[in-house]
Amino acid sequence: MSLKYEILKRIVKMVNIRGRWEGMTTEELLETKRKQNAKNVIPELKDAEFVISRTEVLGFPVLKMIHKKKTEKANLFLIGGGMITAPRPGSIRKALRFAKETGVDVFVPYYPLCTDYPLTKAYEMIHATYREMLKEYRAEDISVLGTSSGGNLALGMVPYINDGYGYAPVSPCPVL
């Protein structure tokens, strides 16, 4: 293992991150996350190369980072957080850096969290955001990126769309 990994592992142990949630009920954990999310704000970003704005999709905010110099490509950037934590300002700044480095316009949905909504509501909102993007970009010019649990959401969009925009249980594989 790398030295960096070992140092980080020891720091995590010293801070006792897991111990913060030990002994908490699910509802207590969710209430803690709800309080933290209530304090979280969408940062007001400024960058000379971008028009940065907010819109709403199904009543939830979407941060748009659009290059002033026209580009044909866009990215749907799904930030993680265990689906119980709203995107933090640092994650939004990473999305802006990604937009700068790749030359694509970036859309960051503040999808409904599992603290207050079923997971299918997050998929519904993310899919609606994608449909909004299709009004400005061709499907082949839109990419999807997810960090951490946002990656799981990105992967989950495929069966969500294939199942007709809703949850359908997966049937077992047939035995040959």
C-alpha positions as CSV (number, residue, x, y, z in Angstrom):
1,M,0.0,0.0,0.0
2,S,1.1,3.5,-0.6
3,L,2.4,5.8,2.1
4,K,-0.4,8.3,1.2
5,Y,-3.0,5.6,1.8
6,E,-1.5,4.6,5.1
7,I,-1.4,8.2,6.3
8,L,-5.1,8.7,5.3
9,K,-6.1,5.5,6.9
10,R,-4.6,6.5,10.2
11,I,-6.2,9.9,10.1
12,V,-9.6,8.4,9.5
13,K,-9.0,6.0,12.5
14,M,-7.9,8.9,14.7
15,V,-10.9,11.1,13.8
16,N,-13.2,8.0,14.4
17,I,-15.5,8.8,11.5
18,R,-17.4,5.5,11.8
19,G,-17.9,6.1,15.5
20,R,-20.0,9.2,14.8
21,W,-22.8,7.0,13.6
22,E,-22.5,4.0,15.8
23,G,-25.5,3.6,18.1
24,M,-27.6,5.9,16.0
25,T,-30.9,4.7,14.7
26,T,-31.7,5.2,11.0
27,E,-34.0,8.1,11.8
28,E,-31.4,9.8,14.0
29,L,-28.9,9.6,11.2
30,L,-31.3,10.9,8.7
31,E,-32.3,13.8,11.0
32,T,-28.6,14.7,11.5
33,K,-28.2,14.7,7.7
34,R,-31.3,16.8,7.2
35,K,-29.9,19.4,9.6
36,Q,-26.6,19.5,7.8
37,N,-28.3,19.8,4.4
38,A,-30.4,22.7,5.6
39,K,-27.2,24.7,6.2
40,N,-25.7,23.8,2.8
41,V,-26.0,26.5,0.1
42,I,-25.5,26.5,-3.6
43,P,-22.3,28.5,-4.1
44,E,-22.3,31.7,-6.2
45,L,-19.6,30.9,-8.6
46,K,-18.1,33.4,-11.0
47,D,-15.7,32.7,-13.9
48,A,-14.9,34.8,-16.9
49,E,-15.2,31.9,-19.3
50,F,-18.7,30.8,-18.2
51,V,-22.2,31.9,-17.8
52,I,-23.2,30.2,-14.5
53,S,-26.8,30.1,-13.7
54,R,-29.5,28.1,-11.8
55,T,-32.7,26.6,-13.1
56,E,-35.3,24.3,-11.6
57,V,-36.3,20.8,-12.8
58,L,-39.3,19.3,-11.1
59,G,-38.9,21.9,-8.3
60,F,-35.2,21.0,-7.6
61,P,-32.2,23.2,-8.5
62,V,-29.8,22.5,-11.3
63,L,-26.6,24.5,-11.6
64,K,-25.6,25.2,-15.2
65,M,-22.0,26.0,-16.2
66,I,-22.1,27.1,-19.8
67,H,-19.0,28.2,-21.7
68,K,-19.2,31.7,-23.2
69,K,-17.4,30.2,-26.2
70,K,-20.0,27.9,-27.8
71,T,-19.5,24.2,-27.3
72,E,-21.6,21.3,-28.7
73,K,-20.9,19.0,-25.8
74,A,-22.4,18.8,-22.3
75,N,-22.1,16.7,-19.2
76,L,-24.6,15.7,-16.6
77,F,-22.5,15.7,-13.4
78,L,-24.0,13.7,-10.6
79,I,-22.3,14.5,-7.3
80,G,-22.3,11.8,-4.6
81,G,-22.9,12.1,-0.9
82,G,-24.5,8.7,-0.2
83,M,-27.7,10.1,-1.6
84,I,-28.3,11.6,1.8
85,T,-25.9,14.6,1.6
86,A,-26.4,17.6,-0.7
87,P,-23.4,18.6,-2.9
88,R,-21.0,20.7,-0.9
89,P,-19.4,23.9,-2.4
90,G,-16.1,22.1,-2.9
91,S,-17.7,19.5,-5.1
92,I,-19.3,22.3,-7.2
93,R,-15.9,23.9,-7.7
94,K,-14.6,20.5,-8.9
95,A,-17.4,20.4,-11.4
96,L,-16.4,23.8,-12.7
97,R,-12.8,22.7,-12.9
98,F,-14.0,19.6,-14.9
99,A,-15.9,21.9,-17.2
100,K,-12.8,24.0,-17.8
101,E,-10.5,21.1,-18.4
102,T,-12.8,19.2,-20.7
103,G,-14.4,22.1,-22.6
104,V,-17.9,20.8,-22.0
105,D,-20.9,22.6,-20.5
106,V,-21.8,21.0,-17.2
107,F,-25.2,20.6,-15.5
108,V,-25.2,19.7,-11.8
109,P,-28.6,18.6,-10.5
110,Y,-29.3,18.9,-6.8
111,Y,-31.4,15.7,-7.0
112,P,-33.9,14.8,-4.3
113,L,-32.1,13.1,-1.4
114,C,-33.1,9.8,0.2
115,T,-33.5,11.6,3.5
116,D,-36.9,12.8,2.3
117,Y,-37.8,11.1,-1.0
118,P,-37.7,7.6,-2.4
119,L,-34.7,6.9,-4.7
120,T,-37.0,6.8,-7.7
121,K,-37.7,10.5,-7.3
122,A,-34.0,11.2,-7.7
123,Y,-34.0,9.1,-10.9
124,E,-37.1,11.0,-12.1
125,M,-35.5,14.4,-11.6
126,I,-32.1,13.4,-13.1
127,H,-33.9,12.0,-16.2
128,A,-36.0,15.2,-16.5
129,T,-32.7,17.2,-16.3
130,Y,-31.3,15.0,-19.1
131,R,-34.5,15.6,-21.2
132,E,-34.0,19.4,-20.7
133,M,-30.4,19.0,-21.9
134,L,-31.6,17.3,-25.0
135,K,-33.3,20.6,-26.0
136,E,-29.9,22.2,-26.5
137,Y,-27.5,19.3,-27.2
138,R,-27.7,16.1,-29.3
139,A,-27.9,12.8,-27.3
140,E,-24.5,11.7,-28.6
141,D,-23.0,14.9,-27.3
142,I,-24.1,14.5,-23.7
143,S,-22.0,12.5,-21.3
144,V,-22.8,11.5,-17.7
145,L,-20.4,11.5,-14.9
146,G,-21.0,10.5,-11.3
147,T,-18.7,10.7,-8.3
148,S,-19.1,8.2,-5.5
149,S,-22.8,7.4,-5.0
150,G,-23.5,9.8,-8.0
151,G,-21.7,7.1,-10.1
152,N,-24.3,4.6,-8.8
153,L,-27.0,7.0,-9.9
154,A,-25.4,7.3,-13.3
155,L,-25.3,3.6,-13.7
156,G,-28.9,3.2,-12.4
157,M,-30.2,5.5,-15.1
158,V,-29.8,2.8,-17.7
159,P,-32.3,0.3,-16.1
160,Y,-34.5,3.3,-15.1
161,I,-34.8,4.3,-18.7
162,N,-35.1,0.7,-20.0
163,D,-37.8,-0.1,-17.5
164,G,-40.0,2.7,-18.8
165,Y,-38.9,5.5,-16.4
166,G,-39.8,3.6,-13.2
167,Y,-38.6,0.9,-10.9
168,A,-39.2,-2.7,-12.0
169,P,-37.7,-5.6,-10.1
170,V,-35.0,-7.5,-11.8
171,S,-36.0,-11.0,-12.8
172,P,-33.5,-13.8,-12.1
173,C,-31.4,-15.1,-15.0
174,P,-32.9,-18.2,-16.6
175,V,-31.1,-21.4,-15.9
176,L,-29.9,-23.1,-19.1
